[in-house]
Amino acid sequence: MNQSILFNDDLTFDSQEDAWRLTGQIAGQRIIIYFHSVQLKQLAEIDNCTKYDLEEITELWLESNELEGDTLHIDV
């Protein structure tokens, strides 16, 4: 599936989900993406390079999988 996603610049750590959280838009639908990783949890902040890597991981996931709902959990 070839879906275009627009990422917002709001990468933050969500303590309730115990994961980094990023929002985006696909075909007008707002989605929330959670990145679960032991290594990422240890970071106080994420630099732009890692953020772009997470965006690419999300795009690759969307190419191979069908989005159901408005929340996506990715194990990195």
PLY file of the C-alpha trace (Angstrom):
ply
format ascii 1.0
element vertex 76
property float x
property float y
property float z
element edge 75
property int vertex1
property int vertex2
end_header
0.00 0.00 0.00
1.35 3.40 -0.94
-0.02 5.92 1.55
1.32 9.40 2.00
1.73 10.46 5.62
2.38 13.95 6.94
4.21 13.95 10.26
3.70 16.65 12.86
6.67 18.07 14.73
5.46 16.84 18.12
7.65 13.89 19.09
7.35 13.49 22.88
7.66 10.76 25.47
4.28 9.47 26.66
4.72 8.13 30.19
1.30 6.44 30.21
2.21 4.35 27.15
5.88 4.18 28.19
6.84 5.01 24.60
7.78 7.89 22.32
4.74 9.38 20.61
4.37 11.15 17.27
1.24 12.28 15.43
0.59 12.49 11.74
-2.09 12.63 9.09
-3.07 10.07 6.47
-5.80 11.04 4.01
-7.09 13.66 6.45
-7.18 11.23 9.40
-5.10 12.13 12.46
-3.11 9.17 13.75
-0.97 8.61 16.81
2.18 6.51 16.47
3.86 4.98 19.52
7.44 3.72 19.27
8.26 1.03 21.81
11.97 0.44 22.41
14.11 -0.15 25.48
16.90 1.96 23.97
14.62 4.87 23.08
13.01 4.90 26.54
16.40 5.73 28.03
16.74 8.93 26.00
15.72 12.27 27.47
15.25 13.68 23.98
15.50 12.47 20.40
17.60 14.27 17.79
16.43 15.02 14.26
18.37 12.14 12.74
16.63 9.58 14.97
13.28 11.31 14.40
13.69 10.94 10.63
14.59 7.27 11.15
11.36 6.77 13.12
9.37 8.48 10.37
10.96 6.16 7.79
10.17 3.11 9.94
6.55 4.27 10.06
6.40 4.73 6.29
7.83 1.24 5.74
5.33 -0.22 8.20
2.46 1.47 6.35
3.68 0.08 3.02
3.43 -3.48 4.36
0.45 -3.23 6.71
-3.08 -1.93 6.81
-3.79 0.84 9.31
-6.77 0.00 11.49
-8.07 2.81 13.65
-6.15 5.92 14.58
-3.40 4.45 16.78
-0.30 2.61 15.67
2.17 0.79 17.97
5.55 -0.03 16.47
8.24 -2.05 18.23
11.61 -0.63 17.21
0 1
1 2
2 3
3 4
4 5
5 6
6 7
7 8
8 9
9 10
10 11
11 12
12 13
13 14
14 15
15 16
16 17
17 18
18 19
19 20
20 21
21 22
22 23
23 24
24 25
25 26
26 27
27 28
28 29
29 30
30 31
31 32
32 33
33 34
34 35
35 36
36 37
37 38
38 39
39 40
40 41
41 42
42 43
43 44
44 45
45 46
46 47
47 48
48 49
49 50
50 51
51 52
52 53
53 54
54 55
55 56
56 57
57 58
58 59
59 60
60 61
61 62
62 63
63 64
64 65
65 66
66 67
67 68
68 69
69 70
70 71
71 72
72 73
73 74
74 75
